[in-house]
Amino acid sequence: MKHAALRRAVVAALAVSTLALTAACGGDDADSSKGEGAKASGGSASPKPVEAKPLTEAQVKAALLTAKEIPGWKEDKDLSTANAGRDEFQVGTADDDAKSCQSMLDALVGGEKAPSPKTEKVLGFSKGDTGPWLMTGVLTYSEKDAKAVMGTAPVSADCNKVHGDFEGDPATFTYKETTAPKAGDESRGFRIRVDVEGSEGGYYVQYDYTYARVGANVVALTQLSIEKPETSALEKAFTAAVAKAESVTPKG
């Protein structure tokens, strides 16, 4: 098992943790705005809802989790906003006959059509040299863009399972929507499992993603595990991360 190669992947994966759902501007903003207009035209004009404002940079820093708030995890300084970029990581490379699905793998670091966050901060944690690793981030947008990020369309059925390459070995990438804990204004989750046919024996790597919108901000967590996923640990960290973001978000 290539722990050194996986370690490099984890460092770059903070981009995944913060930007996985920014692959495209999905959602139903146009339809929802029509509905709002129809409601307003039915009678006396209603006061226009006040649009949520993004957190300031100082508030974003205050909203990030610390190791004290997630027992069992230790801060990993290699996993920070400064040590990985938006475009330096992809989960793997699709085979030639599945190139139409490469965008799904590339999208995990954000796509060109995605809304760009105004501010983004990420911290990483680990439980040991062989994981699991946890990346938690807070991104700010306009409220409209935050809703668009959360509304990104699911991966097409043709790309739910893709054969390709992972760190030089043949691998199968399987995508699955998951149920994230209810948190914030809306939440969602998905998983990518990578089954690797390594020269020293097969193994699998699992990426679990959870997201929540808090007003104009998106709280994003990714957990990367080698064969021993700790789903409950991710759910606890996710709940704590959203609660902390809510605690620093101005009311009204």
Secondary structure, 3 states (H helix, E strand, C coil): CCHHHHHHHHHHCHHHHHHCCCCCCCCCHHHHHHHHHHHHHCCCCCCCCCCCCCCCHHHHHHHCCCHHHCCCCEEEEEEEHHHCCCCCCCCCEECHHHHHHHHHHHHHHCCCCCCCCCEEEEEEEECCCCCCEEEEEEEECCHHHHHHHHCCCCCCHHHCEEEEEECCEEEEEEEEEECCCCCCCEEEEEEEEEEECCCCCCEEEEEEEEEEEECCEEEEEEEEEECCCCHHHHHHHHHHHHHHHHHHCCCC
